[in-house]
Amino acid sequence: MRENKPKSRLLALSSAGALVTATLIAGAVTAPAASADSRHGQDREARGAATAAARAAKAGIDWQDCPADWGLEKPIQCGWVSVPLDYAKPNGKQIKLAVDRMGNTGTKEERQGALIYNPGGPGGSGLRFPRRVTTKSALWTNTAKAYDFVGFDPRGVGHSAPISCVDPQEFVKAPKADPVPANEADKRAQRKLAREYAEGCAERSGAMLPHMTTPNTARDLDVIRAALGEKKLNYLGVSYGTYLGAVYGTLFPGHIRRMIVDSVVDPARENIWYEANLNQDIAFEGRWKDWQDWVAANDAAFHLGTTRAAVQGQWLKLRAAAAKSPLGGVVGPAELISFFQSAPYYDSSWVPVATAFSKYVAGDTQALVDAAAPDLSDTAGNISAENGNAVYTAVECADAKWPTSWQKWDRDNTRLHKDYPFMTWANAWMNLPCATWGAKQHTPVEVGTHKGLPPVLIVQSTNDAATPYAGAVSLHQRFKGSRLITEKGAGSHGVTGLVNPCINQRVDAYLLSGKLDSSDVTCAPHATPQP
């Protein structure tokens, strides 16, 4: 499920046409142990990565003012880093990755290097990270004194050799088919869309697809580190960015200085990516209920019912009405799920989603149409949305071997839908292109501790929908010496960006002095949104 962006218009949709801005994740059958052949391939790629990093260290980065249409104000600077498309052939075809930076705001003496960020996806751009400094984000003031804030577009994303699977304007067109199938014919139609989407990826981006893997992005990260002139990497990864960090930490343990992973993907091989998506469906249902409880508790503001059951009743009524006749001609159940799922993702969406819902029930349909419908005039936003979905699909399909049996998909999702109906089928169709993927599917890296790995800081809320809590526990067990901060009773995705002094102070202490608590820490939840 891809990372849900706020409505500044990343309306991603399920590849199989079930408009879904999802976060991160998706699935695979259990991978066999690495064979001698695959280890040999990894050796060649490790050598290729070392060659590329040495070349980048020599070349450096030619920093310039950012292109005007990138939306990155001065004094943020932009540049390019060349990486091999295929690390097994480091002298073969190169692609250029877009990077940007905001220099540390403190003195030369205070500077501790570069802090590189990945926001997740797969398919998210990190280029806006340096704006945390230019927009004076209070949470990052202390860290900004010590670090250059560095963002990048991962391979395939944005300005970095972008890939595409379908015409962007077609991609955002609405209404899509209702993701919840009424019969076998509906399932056949969705399967056809998924197959066509996979074929579109091959047609439009075929040469890139075999190389759109998390291990390759981790190698790219190491080349960027070298190009920055940094001996060791300081890294902050959120959501899918935690899996990128886990793979980087496994492949380059001696190249890390400090690493924070926030809202963690379970890196277990058997979880990547098929199982991860099934687990997400369960967690989304739980967080959806948390939101409904909050809406019910604030009935004086929203008038949607004083119990969870009453709020759910209003949702089902709205869904049925949109299925019968899409709101404004464009917002059907798929578009509703895409909009409403931002509430289980992010607490910052609780009030806006409840407000639009409340207005609809009071008789004002337009607010919900404005919030949930695609904007066909926003061509740049639609290109970005289509690209994000293409990268999401390409990385998850390439990272691991997916089940090819439709019977398995049908059985698993039918079973889950009974108890967890909010996201299950929408998420299934989004990932189904991986069942008929034409390009090579790899074996996931066995994430674990190797020589040189420093203590990693892991941050996670217990009720996270997109990356269930078990993922943080799994990575904590795999990375020896790591520390886990648990935000208990909270569920917003991406904890380090929220105001919670118990967490914020520890993040600062770790980044500024390398200090960690002597044992794991549990923090009370951040403040609940107020209507």
C-alpha positions as CSV (number, residue, x, y, z in Angstrom):
1,M,0.0,0.0,0.0
2,R,1.5,3.3,-1.0
3,E,2.2,6.2,1.3
4,N,-0.8,8.4,1.6
5,K,0.1,12.0,0.8
6,P,-2.0,14.9,2.0
7,K,-4.5,16.2,-0.6
8,S,-1.9,18.5,-2.2
9,R,-2.6,16.1,-4.7
10,L,-1.0,12.8,-4.5
11,L,-4.1,10.8,-5.3
12,A,-2.4,7.6,-6.1
13,L,-4.6,4.8,-7.3
14,S,-4.5,1.2,-7.2
15,S,-2.7,-0.1,-10.2
16,A,-5.7,-2.3,-10.8
17,G,-7.8,0.8,-10.7
18,A,-9.0,1.0,-7.1
19,L,-8.0,4.6,-6.3
20,V,-5.9,4.0,-3.2
21,T,-3.2,6.3,-1.8
22,A,-1.7,3.8,0.3
23,T,1.6,3.6,2.2
24,L,4.0,1.5,2.0
25,I,3.9,-2.0,1.6
26,A,3.2,-5.2,-0.2
27,G,4.1,-9.2,-0.4
28,A,5.9,-12.5,-1.1
29,V,6.1,-16.1,-0.7
30,T,8.8,-17.4,1.6
31,A,12.2,-17.0,-0.2
32,P,14.6,-19.8,-0.3
33,A,18.0,-19.4,1.3
34,A,20.5,-17.6,-0.9
35,S,22.1,-20.0,-3.4
36,A,25.8,-19.9,-4.3
37,D,24.7,-18.2,-7.6
38,S,22.8,-15.4,-5.9
39,R,25.6,-14.9,-3.4
40,H,28.0,-14.6,-6.4
41,G,25.7,-12.0,-7.9
42,Q,25.7,-10.1,-4.6
43,D,29.5,-10.2,-4.5
44,R,29.6,-8.6,-8.0
45,E,27.1,-6.0,-6.9
46,A,29.1,-5.3,-3.8
47,R,32.2,-4.7,-5.9
48,G,30.2,-2.6,-8.3
49,A,28.9,-0.5,-5.4
50,A,32.5,0.1,-4.1
51,T,33.6,1.1,-7.7
52,A,30.7,3.5,-8.0
53,A,31.3,5.0,-4.5
54,A,35.0,5.6,-5.2
55,R,34.1,7.3,-8.5
56,A,31.5,9.5,-6.7
57,A,33.9,10.4,-3.9
58,K,36.3,11.7,-6.6
59,A,33.6,13.6,-8.6
60,G,31.8,15.1,-5.6
61,I,28.5,17.1,-6.3
62,D,28.4,20.3,-8.3
63,W,25.9,22.2,-6.0
64,Q,23.8,24.9,-7.7
65,D,20.6,26.8,-7.0
66,C,17.7,24.4,-7.5
67,P,15.6,24.6,-10.7
68,A,12.8,27.0,-10.3
69,D,10.0,24.5,-10.8
70,W,11.3,22.1,-8.1
71,G,9.8,24.3,-5.4
72,L,12.9,24.4,-3.3
73,E,13.8,27.9,-2.1
74,K,17.3,29.3,-1.5
75,P,19.6,28.7,0.2
76,I,18.7,25.0,-0.5
77,Q,21.0,23.7,-3.3
78,C,20.6,20.9,-5.8
79,G,22.9,18.6,-7.7
80,W,23.2,15.2,-9.3
81,V,24.9,11.9,-8.4
82,S,25.6,9.3,-11.1
83,V,25.0,5.6,-10.2
84,P,25.1,2.4,-12.3
85,L,21.7,1.2,-13.4
86,D,23.0,-2.3,-12.7
87,Y,25.6,-2.7,-10.0
88,A,26.9,-5.9,-11.5
89,K,28.0,-3.7,-14.4
90,P,29.3,-0.6,-12.7
91,N,30.9,0.7,-15.9
92,G,27.7,0.1,-17.9
93,K,24.7,2.4,-18.2
94,Q,24.5,5.2,-15.6
95,I,21.5,7.1,-14.3
96,K,21.5,10.4,-12.5
97,L,19.9,10.9,-9.1
98,A,18.6,14.3,-7.9
99,V,19.9,15.4,-4.5
100,D,19.5,18.6,-2.5
101,R,20.9,20.0,0.7
102,M,20.6,22.7,3.3
103,G,23.9,23.3,5.1
104,N,24.0,23.1,8.9
105,T,22.8,26.3,10.6
106,G,25.4,26.2,13.4
107,T,29.1,26.9,13.3
108,K,31.8,24.9,11.5
109,E,32.7,23.4,14.9
110,E,29.1,22.3,15.5
111,R,28.8,20.5,12.2
112,Q,28.6,16.7,12.4
113,G,28.1,15.8,8.7
114,A,25.1,15.2,6.5
115,L,21.8,13.7,7.6
116,I,20.1,11.9,4.7
117,Y,16.4,11.3,4.7
118,N,14.0,8.9,3.0
119,P,10.2,9.4,3.5
120,G,9.0,6.0,2.4
121,G,6.8,4.8,-0.4
122,P,8.5,3.1,-2.2
123,G,8.1,6.1,-4.5
124,G,8.4,9.0,-2.1
125,S,10.7,11.9,-2.8
126,G,13.0,13.1,-0.1
127,L,13.8,16.5,-1.7
128,R,11.5,18.4,0.6
129,F,13.5,17.4,3.7
130,P,15.8,20.4,3.7
131,R,12.7,22.6,3.8
132,R,12.4,21.6,7.5
133,V,15.2,24.1,8.0
134,T,14.1,26.9,5.7
135,T,10.5,26.7,7.1
136,K,12.0,26.7,10.6
137,S,10.4,23.5,11.8
138,A,10.8,23.7,15.6
139,L,11.3,20.0,16.1
140,W,14.5,20.0,13.9
141,T,16.1,23.3,15.1
142,N,18.7,21.6,17.2
143,T,19.6,18.9,14.7
144,A,19.8,21.5,11.9
145,K,22.7,23.3,13.8
146,A,24.8,20.1,13.6
147,Y,23.8,18.5,10.2
148,D,23.4,19.4,6.6
149,F,19.9,18.2,5.7
150,V,20.1,16.1,2.5
151,G,17.2,14.8,0.5
152,F,17.1,12.7,-2.7
153,D,14.8,11.3,-5.3
154,P,15.4,7.5,-5.3
155,R,16.0,5.7,-8.6
156,G,12.9,5.9,-10.7
157,V,11.3,8.7,-8.6
158,G,10.7,12.3,-9.6
159,H,13.8,13.7,-11.2
160,S,15.9,10.6,-10.9
161,A,15.3,8.6,-14.2
162,P,11.6,8.6,-13.5
163,I,9.6,5.5,-14.5
164,S,5.9,5.4,-15.6
165,C,3.3,2.6,-16.2
166,V,0.4,4.5,-17.6
167,D,-0.6,7.9,-18.9
168,P,-0.9,10.1,-15.8
169,Q,-4.2,11.7,-16.8
170,E,-5.7,8.3,-17.4
171,F,-4.3,7.1,-14.1
172,V,-6.2,9.7,-12.1
173,K,-9.5,9.5,-14.0
174,A,-12.5,8.8,-11.7
175,P,-14.6,7.1,-10.7
176,K,-12.8,3.7,-10.6
177,A,-14.5,0.4,-10.1
178,D,-15.6,-0.4,-6.5
179,P,-12.7,-2.3,-5.1
180,V,-15.0,-4.7,-3.2
181,P,-16.1,-7.2,-5.8
182,A,-19.8,-8.1,-5.9
183,N,-19.2,-11.2,-8.0
184,E,-16.7,-13.2,-10.1
185,A,-17.1,-10.8,-13.0
186,D,-15.9,-7.9,-10.9
187,K,-12.8,-10.0,-9.9
188,R,-12.1,-10.8,-13.5
189,A,-12.3,-7.1,-14.5
190,Q,-9.9,-6.2,-11.7
191,R,-7.5,-9.0,-12.7
192,K,-7.5,-7.7,-16.2
193,L,-6.7,-4.2,-15.0
194,A,-3.8,-5.5,-12.9
195,R,-2.4,-7.5,-15.8
196,E,-2.7,-4.5,-18.2
197,Y,-1.0,-2.3,-15.6
198,A,2.0,-4.7,-15.3
199,E,2.2,-4.8,-19.1
200,G,2.1,-1.0,-19.2
201,C,5.1,-0.8,-16.8
202,A,7.0,-3.2,-19.0
203,E,6.2,-1.2,-22.2
204,R,7.0,2.3,-20.7
205,S,9.8,1.4,-18.3
206,G,11.0,-2.1,-19.1
207,A,14.8,-1.4,-19.0
208,M,14.6,0.0,-15.5
209,L,12.3,-2.7,-13.9
210,P,14.8,-5.5,-13.1
211,H,17.0,-2.9,-11.3
212,M,14.2,-1.2,-9.2
213,T,15.1,-3.0,-6.0
214,T,15.6,-1.9,-2.4
215,P,19.2,-3.3,-2.3
216,N,20.0,-1.2,-5.4
217,T,18.5,1.9,-3.7
218,A,20.6,1.1,-0.6
219,R,23.7,0.9,-2.9
220,D,22.6,4.3,-4.4
221,L,22.5,5.7,-0.8
222,D,26.1,4.6,-0.3
223,V,27.2,6.3,-3.5
224,I,25.4,9.5,-2.4
225,R,27.3,9.2,1.0
226,A,30.6,9.0,-0.9
227,A,29.6,11.9,-3.3
228,L,28.9,14.1,-0.2
229,G,32.4,13.4,1.0
230,E,31.1,11.6,4.1
231,K,33.0,8.6,5.5
232,K,29.9,7.4,7.3
233,L,26.2,7.9,6.8
234,N,23.7,9.6,9.2
235,Y,20.3,8.4,8.1
236,L,16.6,9.0,9.0
237,G,14.1,6.7,7.3
238,V,10.3,6.6,7.8
239,S,7.9,3.9,6.7
240,Y,9.4,2.1,3.6
241,G,12.5,4.2,4.4
242,T,13.0,1.9,7.4
243,Y,13.2,-1.1,5.2
244,L,15.7,0.8,3.0
245,G,17.7,1.6,6.2
246,A,17.5,-2.1,7.3
247,V,18.9,-3.3,4.0
248,Y,21.5,-0.5,4.0
249,G,22.5,-1.5,7.5
250,T,22.9,-5.1,6.5
251,L,24.9,-4.4,3.3
252,F,27.0,-1.5,4.6
253,P,27.1,-1.9,8.4
254,G,30.5,-0.3,8.7
255,H,29.4,2.8,6.8
256,I,26.8,4.0,9.3
257,R,27.4,6.6,12.0
258,R,23.9,7.1,13.2
259,M,20.6,5.7,12.0
260,I,17.0,6.4,13.0
261,V,14.1,4.3,11.6
262,D,10.6,5.5,12.3
263,S,7.4,3.4,11.7
264,V,9.0,0.2,10.8
265,V,8.4,-2.4,8.0
266,D,9.0,-5.9,9.3
267,P,12.1,-6.8,7.3
268,A,11.6,-10.6,7.7
269,R,12.1,-12.2,4.3
270,E,8.8,-14.0,4.4
271,N,7.1,-10.7,5.0
272,I,8.4,-8.9,1.9
273,W,6.0,-8.0,0.4
274,Y,2.9,-10.1,0.1
275,E,2.4,-10.9,3.8
276,A,3.2,-7.3,4.7
277,N,0.2,-6.1,2.8
278,L,-2.1,-8.7,4.4
279,N,-0.9,-7.6,7.8
280,Q,-1.5,-4.0,6.8
281,D,-5.2,-4.7,6.1
282,I,-5.6,-6.0,9.7
283,A,-3.8,-3.0,11.2
284,F,-5.8,-0.5,9.1
285,E,-9.1,-1.9,10.4
286,G,-7.9,-1.4,14.0
287,R,-6.8,2.2,13.4
288,W,-10.0,3.0,11.4
289,K,-11.9,1.9,14.6
290,D,-9.7,4.2,16.7
291,W,-10.7,7.1,14.4
292,Q,-14.4,6.2,14.6
293,D,-14.2,6.1,18.4
294,W,-12.7,9.7,18.3
295,V,-15.4,10.9,15.9
296,A,-18.1,9.5,18.2
297,A,-16.5,11.1,21.3
298,N,-16.6,14.4,19.4
299,D,-20.2,14.1,18.2
300,A,-20.9,17.7,19.3
301,A,-18.6,18.8,16.5
302,F,-19.3,16.3,13.8
303,H,-22.9,14.9,14.4
304,L,-22.0,11.5,13.0
305,G,-23.2,9.4,15.9
306,T,-22.2,8.9,19.5
307,T,-20.9,5.3,19.1
308,R,-18.4,3.6,16.8
309,A,-21.3,1.5,15.4
310,A,-23.2,4.7,14.5
311,V,-20.2,6.3,12.7
312,Q,-19.6,3.0,10.8
313,G,-23.3,3.0,9.9
314,Q,-22.9,6.5,8.4
315,W,-19.8,5.3,6.5
316,L,-21.6,2.3,5.0
317,K,-24.5,4.5,4.0
318,L,-22.2,7.0,2.3
319,R,-20.3,4.1,0.6
320,A,-23.6,2.6,-0.7
321,A,-24.8,5.9,-2.0
322,A,-21.5,6.5,-3.9
323,A,-21.6,3.0,-5.3
324,K,-25.1,3.6,-6.6
325,S,-24.4,7.1,-8.0
326,P,-20.9,8.6,-7.7
327,L,-20.9,11.9,-5.8
328,G,-20.5,14.7,-8.3
329,G,-20.2,12.0,-11.0
330,V,-16.6,11.3,-9.9
331,V,-16.4,10.1,-6.3
332,G,-17.3,6.4,-5.9
333,P,-16.3,3.9,-3.3
334,A,-12.7,3.7,-4.6
335,E,-12.2,7.4,-4.3
336,L,-13.9,7.5,-0.9
337,I,-11.4,4.8,0.4
338,S,-8.5,6.7,-1.0
339,F,-9.6,9.9,0.9
340,F,-10.8,8.3,4.1
341,Q,-7.8,6.1,4.5
342,S,-5.7,9.2,5.3
343,A,-7.4,9.2,8.8
344,P,-6.1,5.8,9.8
345,Y,-2.7,6.8,8.4
346,Y,-2.2,10.2,10.0
347,D,-3.7,11.9,13.0
348,S,-3.3,15.2,11.1
349,S,-6.1,14.0,8.8
350,W,-8.6,13.2,11.6
351,V,-10.2,16.6,11.7
352,P,-10.3,17.3,7.9
353,V,-11.7,13.9,7.0
354,A,-14.3,14.0,9.8
355,T,-15.3,17.6,8.7
356,A,-15.8,16.7,5.1
357,F,-17.8,13.6,6.2
358,S,-19.9,15.7,8.6
359,K,-20.7,18.2,5.9
360,Y,-21.9,15.5,3.6
361,V,-24.2,14.0,6.2
362,A,-25.6,17.5,6.8
363,G,-26.4,17.8,3.1
364,D,-23.3,19.5,1.7
365,T,-21.9,17.0,-0.8
366,Q,-19.4,19.5,-2.5
367,A,-16.9,19.5,0.4
368,L,-16.4,15.7,0.0
369,V,-16.2,15.9,-3.8
370,D,-13.6,18.6,-3.6
371,A,-11.6,16.6,-1.1
372,A,-11.8,13.2,-2.8
373,A,-12.0,13.8,-6.5
374,P,-8.9,14.0,-8.8
375,D,-8.0,17.4,-10.2
376,L,-7.4,16.8,-13.9
377,S,-6.0,20.4,-14.3
378,D,-3.1,19.6,-11.9
379,T,-1.0,17.9,-14.5
380,A,2.2,18.1,-12.5
381,G,0.5,16.6,-9.4
382,N,-1.0,13.8,-11.6
383,I,2.4,13.0,-13.2
384,S,3.9,12.8,-9.6
385,A,1.0,10.6,-8.4
386,E,1.4,8.2,-11.4
387,N,5.1,8.1,-11.0
388,G,4.8,7.4,-7.2
389,N,2.5,4.4,-7.9
390,A,4.8,3.1,-10.7
391,V,7.8,3.1,-8.4
392,Y,5.8,1.6,-5.5
393,T,4.7,-1.3,-7.8
394,A,8.1,-1.7,-9.5
395,V,10.1,-2.0,-6.2
396,E,7.7,-4.3,-4.4
397,C,7.3,-6.5,-7.5
398,A,11.1,-6.6,-8.0
399,D,12.2,-7.1,-4.4
400,A,10.6,-10.5,-3.9
401,K,8.9,-13.4,-5.6
402,W,5.1,-13.0,-5.4
403,P,2.4,-15.7,-5.5
404,T,1.3,-16.3,-9.1
405,S,-1.8,-18.3,-8.1
406,W,-5.0,-16.3,-8.3
407,Q,-6.6,-18.9,-6.1
408,K,-4.2,-17.9,-3.3
409,W,-4.9,-14.2,-3.7
410,D,-8.6,-14.8,-3.8
411,R,-8.6,-17.1,-0.8
412,D,-6.4,-14.8,1.4
413,N,-8.3,-11.6,0.6
414,T,-11.8,-13.1,0.8
415,R,-10.9,-14.5,4.2
416,L,-9.4,-11.1,5.4
417,H,-12.2,-9.0,4.0
418,K,-14.8,-10.7,6.3
419,D,-13.2,-9.2,9.4
420,Y,-11.2,-6.3,8.0
421,P,-13.3,-4.9,5.1
422,F,-12.0,-1.3,5.1
423,M,-8.8,-1.7,3.0
424,T,-8.5,-5.4,2.1
425,W,-9.7,-5.6,-1.5
426,A,-8.4,-2.1,-2.5
427,N,-5.0,-3.1,-1.3
428,A,-5.1,-6.5,-3.1
429,W,-5.9,-4.9,-6.5
430,M,-3.1,-2.4,-5.9
431,N,-0.6,-5.2,-5.5
432,L,-2.0,-7.7,-8.0
433,P,0.3,-6.6,-10.9
434,C,3.1,-8.4,-9.0
435,A,1.4,-11.7,-9.8
436,T,1.9,-11.3,-13.5
437,W,5.1,-9.1,-13.4
438,G,7.2,-9.6,-16.5
439,A,10.6,-8.5,-15.0
440,K,12.9,-10.4,-12.7
441,Q,11.8,-10.9,-9.1
442,H,14.6,-11.2,-6.6
443,T,15.1,-12.8,-3.2
444,P,14.9,-10.3,-0.3
445,V,18.1,-9.6,1.7
446,E,18.4,-11.4,5.0
447,V,18.4,-8.4,7.4
448,G,20.7,-8.8,10.4
449,T,23.7,-7.5,12.3
450,H,27.2,-7.6,10.8
451,K,30.5,-6.3,11.9
452,G,30.6,-2.5,12.4
453,L,26.9,-1.9,12.8
454,P,26.4,0.9,15.5
455,P,23.4,1.2,17.8
456,V,20.3,2.1,15.7
457,L,17.4,4.0,17.2
458,I,13.9,2.6,16.4
459,V,10.7,4.6,16.9
460,Q,7.2,3.2,16.6
461,S,3.6,3.7,17.7
462,T,1.7,0.7,18.9
463,N,-1.4,1.3,16.7
464,D,0.3,2.2,13.4
465,A,-1.9,1.0,10.4
466,A,0.7,1.2,7.6
467,T,3.6,-0.5,9.4
468,P,2.2,-2.7,12.2
469,Y,4.1,-2.6,15.6
470,A,5.5,-6.1,15.2
471,G,7.8,-4.8,12.4
472,A,9.7,-2.6,14.9
473,V,10.1,-5.5,17.3
474,S,11.4,-7.7,14.4
475,L,14.0,-5.2,13.4
476,H,15.0,-4.5,17.0
477,Q,15.7,-8.3,17.4
478,R,17.7,-8.3,14.2
479,F,19.8,-5.2,14.9
480,K,21.9,-6.0,18.0
481,G,22.4,-3.0,20.3
482,S,19.4,-1.1,18.8
483,R,17.0,0.8,21.1
484,L,13.3,0.8,20.7
485,I,11.1,3.8,21.7
486,T,7.5,2.8,21.8
487,E,4.7,5.4,21.6
488,K,2.0,3.5,23.5
489,G,-1.6,4.0,22.5
490,A,-0.8,6.2,19.5
491,G,-1.1,5.2,15.9
492,S,0.0,8.0,13.6
493,H,2.4,6.9,10.9
494,G,5.7,8.8,11.2
495,V,6.3,9.5,14.8
496,T,9.5,11.7,14.7
497,G,7.6,14.5,13.0
498,L,5.1,14.8,15.8
499,V,5.3,16.9,19.0
500,N,6.0,14.4,21.8
501,P,8.8,15.7,24.1
502,C,9.5,12.1,25.4
503,I,10.4,11.2,21.8
504,N,11.7,14.5,20.4
505,Q,14.3,14.9,23.2
506,R,15.6,11.4,22.7
507,V,15.9,11.8,18.9
508,D,17.9,15.0,19.5
509,A,20.1,13.4,22.1
510,Y,20.9,10.5,19.8
511,L,21.6,12.7,16.7
512,L,23.6,15.3,18.6
513,S,25.6,13.2,21.0
514,G,25.0,9.5,20.1
515,K,23.3,9.1,23.4
516,L,20.8,6.3,23.9
517,D,18.9,5.1,27.0
518,S,20.3,2.1,28.7
519,S,17.1,0.1,27.9
520,D,14.1,0.4,25.7
521,V,11.6,3.3,26.4
522,T,7.8,3.6,26.4
523,C,6.4,7.0,25.9
524,A,2.8,8.2,26.4
525,P,1.0,9.1,23.2
526,H,1.2,12.6,21.6
527,A,-1.8,14.9,22.0
528,T,-5.0,13.7,20.4
529,P,-6.3,16.1,17.6
530,Q,-9.0,18.6,18.8
531,P,-12.0,19.3,16.5
